[in-house]
Amino acid sequence: MAWSSAAFAHEIPNAVAVRVLARPAGDKFQLLVRVPLSAMRDVDIPALPSGYLDFDKLGPRLPDFAQTWIATYVELYESGTRTPAPRLAATQVSLKSNRSFAAFDTALVRVREPLPKTSDNLVWEQVYFDVLLEFPIRSAQSTFALRTGLEHLAAEVVTSLEYYAPNGAVRPYQLHGDQGRVPLDPSWSQAAWRFLQLGFRHIPDGRDHVLFLLCLVIPFRRLRPLIGIVTAFTLAHSITLAAAALGFAPGALWFPALIEMLIAATVVYTALENILGNPSVRRRAFLAFAFGLIHGFGFAFTLQDTLQFAGERLITALVSFNVGVEFGQLAIIVLLVPLVSLLFRWVDERKGVIVVSAVVAHTSLHWLTDRAELLVRYDVNWTAVAIWSAVAAIALTGVWFGLSKARRPAVQLAPDSQA
């Protein structure tokens, strides 16, 4: 019996992992892309009745697949200017066990090899679709930015990108969805601007940080005490943010869960302190410093997935992110202080502080219990927690005594004793 060819199409996948390798060479920028063949939608993939791919019919159609689903969406920018459309240099189909895309040179060799044969009995769900695109460029020494634009391939697309720089450095990136234009070798200004925006956006997006700031400043709405309190908070979270970003924080899976629970606890404690008493400026500054150490780790968790976009500008990224956080905090404070002051024109100030703090305490207490339930699911190394807590307690004790000494008036000698 003679086998007749069949064809089929399929719906959008839930998740797709994409592998991209990029390298400038001479007057062209080579881009190797590997995606599951199953991510090609709304196309008829020729197959035999048995389900095996019919490469006699599939081979001539692969360039159309590559142009329709990949080449059309990829954008390359050279020194800020978008390059012309890429040339489709080669297409290939590989088994998912193939490891050629572990490095650029082996992937380049693989994509130029002959296509498999129909007799190899390959199934479309078990193969990759490999594509080589070549962009015309002026010089390999230019600065490049890439927008992969492949988020349309599935409901969730994760792109593993490696850039092979002319100096031999290999820079990995992990892109979730559409990250926009990604500088492959970011300049100082590009890194600074990107992380400044990231830091600024993080504060309004973090509800626990906003409520903590509210409880922190609501009893002190004058400029002078606020400067000291916010400065203490800034100094503290800058220390732990930098320490975590540079790898000096525990890397265990339970550590982020612990920090998130402690952040909720800082909000609860600050709100309760507002309710139960009138804290002094010095005590609130110390509290801001102590709790700022915890919040700094929370900021670092936001930063850790995006430090890849800093390239060689790690310090620039850390400083810019921190400056962005400060701008975000100042924006929140500038908005909160007039609103609270306006509220206290009609409400007794002490009662108003209690009511607002009670609402915040109620909300953050729910966060605390929810996050505590999540933490107990991890195998926490409580010995490490105790050691870190002891170190923090010693450091904070030193800060407290330093503040006390700074506030203590100098002893004036009597005239008779000066001799």
C-alpha positions as CSV (number, residue, x, y, z in Angstrom):
1,M,0.0,0.0,0.0
2,A,1.3,3.5,-0.8
3,W,1.4,6.1,2.0
4,S,-0.3,9.4,1.2
5,S,0.8,12.6,3.0
6,A,-1.3,14.3,5.5
7,A,-1.1,17.8,7.2
8,F,-2.2,19.2,10.5
9,A,-2.3,22.5,12.5
10,H,-2.6,23.1,16.2
11,E,-3.6,25.7,18.8
12,I,-1.4,28.1,20.7
13,P,0.9,26.4,23.3
14,N,0.7,27.3,27.0
15,A,4.5,27.8,27.3
16,V,7.5,27.8,25.0
17,A,11.2,28.0,25.7
18,V,13.2,29.8,23.1
19,R,17.0,29.7,22.7
20,V,18.8,32.6,21.0
21,L,22.5,33.0,20.2
22,A,23.8,36.3,18.9
23,R,27.2,37.3,17.5
24,P,28.4,40.2,15.4
25,A,31.0,39.2,12.8
26,G,32.4,41.6,10.2
27,D,29.6,43.3,8.3
28,K,26.8,41.0,9.5
29,F,25.1,40.2,12.8
30,Q,24.3,36.5,13.1
31,L,21.3,35.4,15.1
32,L,20.6,31.7,15.8
33,V,17.1,30.9,17.0
34,R,15.8,27.6,18.3
35,V,12.1,27.1,19.0
36,P,9.9,24.0,19.2
37,L,8.4,23.2,15.8
38,S,5.1,22.8,17.6
39,A,5.1,26.6,18.2
40,M,4.5,27.2,14.5
41,R,0.7,27.8,14.5
42,D,-1.8,28.3,11.7
43,V,0.4,26.4,9.3
44,D,-0.1,22.9,7.9
45,I,2.9,20.7,8.8
46,P,3.2,17.9,6.2
47,A,3.1,14.5,7.9
48,L,2.5,10.9,6.9
49,P,-0.6,9.0,8.0
50,S,1.6,7.4,10.6
51,G,2.3,10.9,12.1
52,Y,5.9,11.1,11.1
53,L,7.1,14.3,9.4
54,D,7.2,14.3,5.6
55,F,10.5,16.2,5.0
56,D,10.1,16.0,1.2
57,K,7.2,18.4,1.6
58,L,8.2,20.1,4.8
59,G,11.7,21.2,3.7
60,P,10.6,23.7,1.1
61,R,8.1,25.2,3.5
62,L,10.5,25.9,6.4
63,P,11.7,29.3,5.1
64,D,8.1,30.5,5.0
65,F,7.6,29.3,8.6
66,A,10.8,31.1,9.7
67,Q,9.8,34.3,7.9
68,T,6.2,34.3,9.1
69,W,6.8,33.4,12.8
70,I,10.4,34.5,13.6
71,A,12.2,36.9,11.1
72,T,9.3,39.3,10.9
73,Y,9.3,40.0,14.6
74,V,13.0,40.2,15.4
75,E,14.5,43.8,15.6
76,L,18.2,44.7,15.8
77,Y,19.5,48.2,16.6
78,E,23.0,49.3,15.8
79,S,24.2,52.3,17.7
80,G,20.5,53.3,18.3
81,T,19.4,52.9,14.7
82,R,17.3,49.9,13.6
83,T,19.0,47.8,11.0
84,P,17.4,46.6,7.7
85,A,15.4,43.4,7.8
86,P,17.5,40.2,8.2
87,R,18.3,37.7,5.5
88,L,17.1,34.2,6.2
89,A,20.4,32.2,5.8
90,A,19.4,28.7,6.9
91,T,16.7,26.6,8.5
92,Q,17.0,23.2,10.2
93,V,15.0,20.6,12.2
94,S,16.7,19.0,15.2
95,L,15.7,16.4,17.8
96,K,15.1,17.8,21.3
97,S,18.0,15.7,22.5
98,N,20.4,17.7,20.2
99,R,22.8,19.9,22.2
100,S,24.4,21.9,19.4
101,F,22.9,25.2,20.7
102,A,25.0,25.0,23.9
103,A,27.6,27.1,22.0
104,F,27.4,29.5,19.0
105,D,29.9,27.6,16.8
106,T,28.3,24.2,17.1
107,A,24.9,25.7,16.6
108,L,26.1,27.5,13.4
109,V,27.4,24.2,12.1
110,R,24.2,22.3,12.9
111,V,21.8,24.8,11.2
112,R,23.8,24.5,8.0
113,E,23.7,20.7,7.8
114,P,21.3,18.8,5.5
115,L,17.7,18.3,6.7
116,P,16.7,15.0,8.2
117,K,15.1,12.5,6.0
118,T,11.5,11.3,6.0
119,S,12.8,7.8,6.8
120,D,14.2,9.1,10.1
121,N,10.6,8.9,11.5
122,L,10.5,12.2,13.4
123,V,7.4,13.5,15.1
124,W,6.6,17.2,15.1
125,E,6.1,17.4,18.9
126,Q,9.6,16.0,19.5
127,V,11.7,18.4,17.3
128,Y,13.2,21.9,17.3
129,F,13.0,24.4,14.5
130,D,16.4,26.1,14.1
131,V,16.8,29.3,12.1
132,L,19.8,31.4,11.1
133,L,19.2,35.1,10.5
134,E,21.9,37.6,9.3
135,F,21.5,41.3,9.7
136,P,23.6,43.8,7.7
137,I,25.7,46.0,10.0
138,R,28.4,48.7,9.6
139,S,30.8,47.3,12.2
140,A,31.0,44.5,14.7
141,Q,32.4,47.0,17.2
142,S,29.1,49.0,17.3
143,T,26.7,48.9,20.3
144,F,23.7,46.6,19.7
145,A,20.3,46.2,21.1
146,L,17.9,43.3,20.3
147,R,14.2,42.9,20.6
148,T,13.4,39.2,20.1
149,G,9.7,39.9,19.7
150,L,8.8,36.2,20.0
151,E,6.3,36.5,22.8
152,H,3.5,35.7,20.3
153,L,4.6,32.1,20.1
154,A,2.8,31.0,23.2
155,A,0.8,32.2,26.2
156,E,4.1,32.3,28.2
157,V,7.5,32.6,26.4
158,V,10.9,32.4,28.2
159,T,13.8,33.3,26.0
160,S,17.3,32.2,26.9
161,L,19.6,34.7,25.1
162,E,23.4,34.6,24.8
163,Y,25.4,37.4,23.3
164,Y,28.9,36.7,22.1
165,A,30.7,40.0,22.2
166,P,33.7,40.8,19.9
167,N,36.0,40.8,22.9
168,G,35.2,37.1,23.6
169,A,32.8,37.8,26.5
170,V,29.6,35.8,26.7
171,R,26.6,37.6,28.3
172,P,23.6,35.5,29.2
173,Y,20.1,36.9,29.5
174,Q,16.8,35.4,30.6
175,L,13.8,37.2,29.1
176,H,10.2,36.6,30.2
177,G,7.7,37.7,27.6
178,D,8.4,41.0,25.9
179,Q,11.3,42.8,27.5
180,G,11.4,45.4,24.8
181,R,14.7,46.5,23.3
182,V,17.5,44.9,25.3
183,P,21.0,46.5,25.1
184,L,23.4,43.6,24.5
185,D,26.4,45.7,25.7
186,P,24.8,48.5,27.7
187,S,26.5,51.8,28.1
188,W,26.7,53.7,31.4
189,S,23.8,55.9,30.5
190,Q,21.6,52.9,29.3
191,A,22.2,50.9,32.5
192,A,21.7,54.0,34.7
193,W,18.4,54.9,33.1
194,R,17.0,51.4,33.0
195,F,17.7,50.7,36.7
196,L,16.6,54.2,37.8
197,Q,13.2,53.5,36.3
198,L,13.1,50.0,37.8
199,G,13.8,51.4,41.3
200,F,11.2,54.2,40.9
201,R,8.5,51.8,39.8
202,H,9.1,49.3,42.5
203,I,8.0,51.5,45.4
204,P,4.4,52.3,44.1
205,D,4.0,48.7,43.0
206,G,5.0,47.3,46.5
207,R,2.0,47.8,48.8
208,D,3.9,46.6,51.9
209,H,6.6,49.2,51.3
210,V,4.1,52.0,50.8
211,L,2.2,51.1,54.0
212,F,5.5,50.9,55.9
213,L,6.4,54.4,54.7
214,L,3.0,55.6,55.8
215,C,3.3,54.2,59.3
216,L,6.9,55.4,59.5
217,V,6.2,59.1,58.8
218,I,2.6,59.6,59.9
219,P,3.5,60.9,63.4
220,F,6.2,63.2,61.9
221,R,5.0,65.3,59.1
222,R,7.6,68.1,59.4
223,L,10.5,68.3,57.0
224,R,13.4,68.2,59.6
225,P,12.4,64.9,61.4
226,L,11.4,63.3,58.1
227,I,14.8,63.9,56.6
228,G,16.6,62.0,59.4
229,I,14.1,59.1,59.4
230,V,14.1,58.6,55.6
231,T,17.9,58.9,55.5
232,A,18.3,56.2,58.1
233,F,15.9,53.9,56.1
234,T,17.8,54.7,52.9
235,L,21.2,54.0,54.4
236,A,20.1,50.6,55.9
237,H,18.4,49.2,52.8
238,S,21.3,50.4,50.6
239,I,23.6,48.2,52.7
240,T,21.6,45.0,52.4
241,L,20.6,45.7,48.8
242,A,24.2,45.9,47.8
243,A,25.2,42.9,49.9
244,A,22.4,40.7,48.4
245,A,23.1,41.8,44.8
246,L,26.8,41.0,45.3
247,G,26.1,37.5,46.6
248,F,26.6,38.0,50.3
249,A,23.1,36.9,51.3
250,P,21.9,33.3,51.8
251,G,20.9,31.7,48.6
252,A,18.5,29.1,50.0
253,L,14.9,28.9,48.7
254,W,13.5,29.7,52.2
255,F,15.3,33.0,52.5
256,P,13.0,35.1,50.3
257,A,10.0,33.7,52.0
258,L,11.5,34.6,55.4
259,I,12.2,38.2,54.3
260,E,8.7,38.7,52.9
261,M,7.3,37.5,56.2
262,L,9.6,39.8,58.1
263,I,8.7,42.8,55.9
264,A,5.0,42.2,56.9
265,A,6.1,42.0,60.5
266,T,7.9,45.4,60.2
267,V,4.7,47.0,59.0
268,V,2.7,45.4,61.9
269,Y,5.2,46.5,64.5
270,T,5.5,50.1,63.2
271,A,1.7,50.4,63.1
272,L,1.3,49.1,66.7
273,E,4.0,51.4,67.9
274,N,2.0,54.3,66.5
275,I,-1.1,53.1,68.3
276,L,0.5,52.4,71.7
277,G,2.6,55.5,72.1
278,N,4.3,58.6,70.7
279,P,7.7,57.5,69.4
280,S,10.6,60.0,69.5
281,V,12.3,61.0,66.3
282,R,15.5,59.3,67.4
283,R,13.7,56.0,68.2
284,R,11.9,56.2,64.9
285,A,15.1,56.8,63.0
286,F,16.7,53.8,64.7
287,L,13.6,51.7,63.8
288,A,13.8,52.9,60.2
289,F,17.4,51.8,60.1
290,A,16.8,48.4,61.7
291,F,13.8,47.6,59.5
292,G,15.5,49.1,56.4
293,L,18.0,46.3,56.6
294,I,15.1,43.8,56.1
295,H,13.5,45.8,53.3
296,G,16.8,46.0,51.5
297,F,16.7,42.3,51.0
298,G,13.2,42.6,49.6
299,F,14.5,45.2,47.1
300,A,17.3,42.9,46.1
301,F,14.8,40.1,45.2
302,T,13.3,42.5,42.7
303,L,16.7,43.4,41.4
304,Q,18.3,40.0,41.1
305,D,16.4,38.9,37.9
306,T,17.2,42.2,36.1
307,L,20.9,42.6,37.0
308,Q,21.6,40.6,33.8
309,F,20.7,43.8,31.9
310,A,23.5,45.7,33.5
311,G,26.2,44.0,31.5
312,E,29.5,45.1,33.0
313,R,27.8,48.1,34.8
314,L,27.0,46.3,38.0
315,I,27.8,49.2,40.3
316,T,26.0,51.6,38.1
317,A,23.0,49.4,38.2
318,L,23.0,49.1,42.0
319,V,23.4,52.9,42.5
320,S,20.8,53.8,39.9
321,F,18.3,51.3,41.3
322,N,18.8,52.7,44.8
323,V,18.4,56.3,43.5
324,G,15.2,55.3,41.8
325,V,13.9,53.7,45.0
326,E,14.7,57.0,46.8
327,F,12.8,59.0,44.2
328,G,9.9,56.6,44.6
329,Q,9.9,57.0,48.3
330,L,10.1,60.8,48.1
331,A,7.2,60.8,45.7
332,I,5.1,58.7,48.1
333,I,6.0,60.9,51.0
334,V,5.3,64.1,49.1
335,L,1.9,62.7,48.3
336,L,1.1,61.2,51.8
337,V,2.1,64.1,54.0
338,P,-0.3,66.7,52.6
339,L,-3.1,64.2,52.4
340,V,-2.6,63.1,56.1
341,S,-2.2,66.8,57.2
342,L,-5.5,67.6,55.4
343,L,-7.2,64.7,57.1
344,F,-6.1,65.9,60.5
345,R,-7.7,69.3,60.0
346,W,-11.1,67.6,60.6
347,V,-9.9,64.7,62.8
348,D,-8.0,64.8,66.1
349,E,-4.4,64.1,65.2
350,R,-3.9,61.4,67.9
351,K,-7.1,59.6,67.0
352,G,-6.3,59.9,63.3
353,V,-2.9,58.3,63.8
354,I,-4.5,55.4,65.8
355,V,-7.2,54.8,63.2
356,V,-4.9,54.9,60.2
357,S,-2.3,52.7,61.9
358,A,-5.0,50.2,63.0
359,V,-6.2,49.8,59.4
360,V,-2.6,49.2,58.3
361,A,-1.9,46.8,61.1
362,H,-5.0,44.8,60.2
363,T,-4.0,44.5,56.6
364,S,-0.4,43.7,57.2
365,L,-1.3,41.1,59.9
366,H,-3.1,39.2,57.2
367,W,0.0,39.3,55.1
368,L,2.1,38.2,58.0
369,T,0.0,35.1,58.7
370,D,-0.2,34.2,55.0
371,R,3.5,34.5,54.5
372,A,4.2,32.6,57.7
373,E,2.1,29.7,56.4
374,L,4.2,29.8,53.2
375,L,7.5,29.9,55.1
376,V,6.7,26.7,57.2
377,R,6.5,24.7,54.0
378,Y,10.3,25.2,53.5
379,D,13.0,23.3,55.3
380,V,14.4,26.4,57.1
381,N,18.0,26.4,58.4
382,W,17.2,28.0,61.7
383,T,20.8,27.9,62.8
384,A,21.7,30.2,59.9
385,V,18.8,32.4,60.8
386,A,20.0,32.6,64.5
387,I,23.5,33.5,63.4
388,W,22.3,36.2,61.0
389,S,20.0,37.6,63.7
390,A,22.8,37.7,66.3
391,V,25.1,39.6,63.8
392,A,22.3,42.0,63.1
393,A,21.5,42.5,66.8
394,I,25.2,43.3,67.5
395,A,25.3,45.8,64.6
396,L,22.1,47.5,65.7
397,T,23.3,47.7,69.3
398,G,26.3,49.6,68.0
399,V,24.1,51.9,66.0
400,W,21.9,52.6,69.0
401,F,24.8,53.5,71.2
402,G,26.2,55.6,68.5
403,L,23.0,57.6,68.2
404,S,22.8,57.9,72.0
405,K,26.3,59.3,72.2
406,A,25.7,61.7,69.3
407,R,22.7,63.1,71.1
408,R,24.3,63.4,74.5
409,P,25.4,67.0,75.2
410,A,29.1,67.6,75.8
411,V,30.2,68.0,79.5
412,Q,31.3,71.6,80.2
413,L,34.0,72.0,82.8
414,A,33.7,74.6,85.5
415,P,36.1,77.6,85.3
416,D,37.9,76.5,88.5
417,S,38.6,73.0,87.1
418,Q,39.9,74.1,83.7
419,A,43.2,75.0,85.3
